[in-house]
């Protein structure tokens, strides 16, 4: 997903929830999250963090450069 932002430092809030009923245990859906090429979450597993049908909120600060 891409969307425009003003160049500079920005605080990000990342929200995830495991709502798919086929995921019943930790380790079944693991992923990385990158912002501007920087990994801000590595091997993230929502189910392992909060279980099924619950939200997880994380924070990250990233710098968005001026486009060339």
Backbone bond lengths (Angstrom), bond angles and torsions (degrees), N, CA, C in turn:
res aa  C-N    CA-C-N  psi(-1)  N-CA   C-N-CA  omega(-1)  CA-C   N-CA-C  phi
1 X - - - 1.430 - - 1.526 107.85 -
2 X 1.290 117.88 136.91 1.457 123.10 178.62 1.522 110.17 -128.78
3 X 1.307 116.20 141.56 1.456 120.85 172.48 1.522 108.43 -152.86
4 X 1.338 116.78 146.77 1.464 119.87 -174.74 1.531 112.45 -74.24
5 X 1.329 115.56 144.01 1.463 122.11 173.86 1.522 108.71 -138.36
6 X 1.303 115.93 157.42 1.456 121.69 176.25 1.527 108.32 -72.20
7 X 1.341 119.00 135.06 1.468 120.08 178.48 1.533 111.72 -56.16
8 X 1.324 116.78 147.26 1.463 122.87 179.14 1.511 111.34 133.70
9 X 1.334 116.86 -173.33 1.471 122.06 178.76 1.522 109.63 -84.96
10 X 1.314 114.98 134.82 1.463 121.19 -179.95 1.522 109.51 -134.58
11 X 1.315 115.97 141.57 1.459 121.44 173.59 1.526 107.20 -91.38
12 X 1.313 115.84 129.29 1.459 121.43 -178.66 1.513 110.00 -110.22
13 X 1.304 115.91 142.19 1.464 121.66 169.46 1.513 106.78 -113.62
14 X 1.300 115.30 126.04 1.458 121.56 -178.53 1.522 108.71 -111.21
15 X 1.318 116.23 126.18 1.461 121.99 -179.13 1.523 109.43 -117.48
16 X 1.327 116.17 131.31 1.454 121.60 177.12 1.520 108.81 -138.59
17 X 1.333 115.47 150.06 1.465 121.79 172.93 1.515 107.51 -147.01
18 X 1.303 116.75 140.47 1.470 120.86 175.64 1.517 107.31 -94.23
19 X 1.331 115.78 102.62 1.468 120.33 -176.70 1.522 113.16 -110.09
20 X 1.322 117.23 -4.31 1.462 120.31 179.67 1.524 109.80 -77.71
21 X 1.322 117.06 123.34 1.471 121.07 -175.35 1.525 112.94 -67.81
22 X 1.324 117.88 -16.58 1.461 120.83 178.39 1.521 113.53 -75.09
23 X 1.335 117.49 -13.85 1.466 121.34 176.41 1.520 106.87 -92.16
24 X 1.322 116.03 113.51 1.470 120.64 -174.56 1.525 113.51 -121.75
25 X 1.334 117.21 -0.36 1.462 120.08 -178.33 1.524 109.96 -156.13
26 X 1.305 114.89 159.02 1.465 120.60 175.88 1.527 109.91 -61.10
27 X 1.329 115.76 147.82 1.449 121.43 176.71 1.513 115.56 91.21
28 X 1.330 117.99 -7.39 1.456 120.10 -178.74 1.528 113.26 -81.96
29 X 1.321 117.49 -23.75 1.470 120.86 175.52 1.526 107.40 -141.38
30 X 1.310 116.13 106.43 1.460 123.01 -177.57 1.522 107.28 -126.70
31 X 1.329 117.32 136.18 1.462 119.96 -175.96 1.522 111.37 -151.48
32 X 1.329 115.34 165.74 1.464 123.16 174.09 1.525 108.33 -106.48
33 X 1.320 116.21 154.03 1.464 122.06 174.02 1.519 107.06 -123.21
34 X 1.338 115.55 126.06 1.461 121.37 177.69 1.519 109.67 -115.95
35 X 1.327 115.75 140.90 1.461 123.10 174.00 1.517 106.40 -126.20
36 X 1.324 116.34 118.82 1.468 121.72 -178.64 1.523 111.51 52.50
37 X 1.333 116.91 40.58 1.455 121.37 177.64 1.514 115.64 80.46
38 X 1.319 117.68 -2.04 1.470 122.30 179.56 1.527 108.95 -103.94
39 X 1.333 116.80 127.23 1.461 120.51 178.24 1.521 109.13 -73.86
40 X 1.335 116.52 118.78 1.466 120.76 179.19 1.531 111.23 -103.84
41 X 1.324 117.54 -18.47 1.468 123.30 171.18 1.515 107.31 -138.66
42 X 1.308 117.39 130.58 1.456 121.49 -179.01 1.526 109.61 -121.69
43 X 1.320 115.44 132.67 1.472 121.20 -179.05 1.524 111.41 51.18
44 X 1.310 115.74 48.00 1.469 120.76 -176.51 1.521 110.69 -81.50
45 X 1.314 116.09 135.76 1.463 123.48 -179.04 1.528 107.67 -130.72
46 X 1.322 116.51 103.58 1.465 121.11 -177.31 1.522 110.47 -60.11
47 X 1.332 116.84 -45.45 1.462 120.74 -178.64 1.530 110.90 -58.59
48 X 1.324 117.43 -41.27 1.470 121.06 179.77 1.529 111.14 -65.63
49 X 1.326 116.97 -31.03 1.461 120.79 -178.65 1.527 112.95 -78.67
50 X 1.355 117.10 -46.58 1.472 119.47 -171.50 1.528 114.58 -134.07
51 X 1.340 118.34 -3.16 1.454 120.42 -177.98 1.523 111.58 83.94
52 X 1.310 115.41 -167.81 1.468 121.44 -177.52 1.520 111.59 -83.34
53 X 1.327 114.98 145.84 1.475 122.89 172.41 1.521 114.50 57.27
54 X 1.321 115.91 33.34 1.464 121.74 174.85 1.515 107.68 -131.91
55 X 1.311 116.33 148.20 1.462 120.72 -177.28 1.519 111.66 -89.69
56 X 1.315 115.13 147.45 1.459 123.36 172.27 1.516 107.13 -120.79
57 X 1.318 117.37 134.79 1.463 122.05 177.89 1.519 108.64 -123.93
58 X 1.319 115.89 128.11 1.460 121.17 177.61 1.511 109.88 -125.57
59 X 1.312 116.23 162.29 1.465 121.39 -179.89 1.515 109.89 -126.26
60 X 1.316 114.20 146.54 1.450 121.28 177.79 1.519 107.78 -149.33
61 X 1.319 116.98 150.63 1.459 121.56 173.49 1.512 107.66 -115.66
62 X 1.324 116.15 128.25 1.456 121.32 -178.67 1.515 110.60 -132.16
63 X 1.319 115.60 152.70 1.456 122.08 176.32 1.518 109.14 -105.60
64 X 1.316 115.91 127.74 1.450 121.77 179.16 1.524 107.93 -106.60
65 X 1.342 116.43 115.68 1.469 119.74 -176.38 1.525 112.42 -74.17
66 X 1.319 114.76 163.38 1.455 120.64 173.46 1.529 107.53 -70.89
67 X 1.349 117.84 129.88 1.466 119.16 179.93 1.523 111.26 -60.17
68 X 1.339 116.92 146.22 1.467 119.80 -179.83 1.513 110.49 -94.68
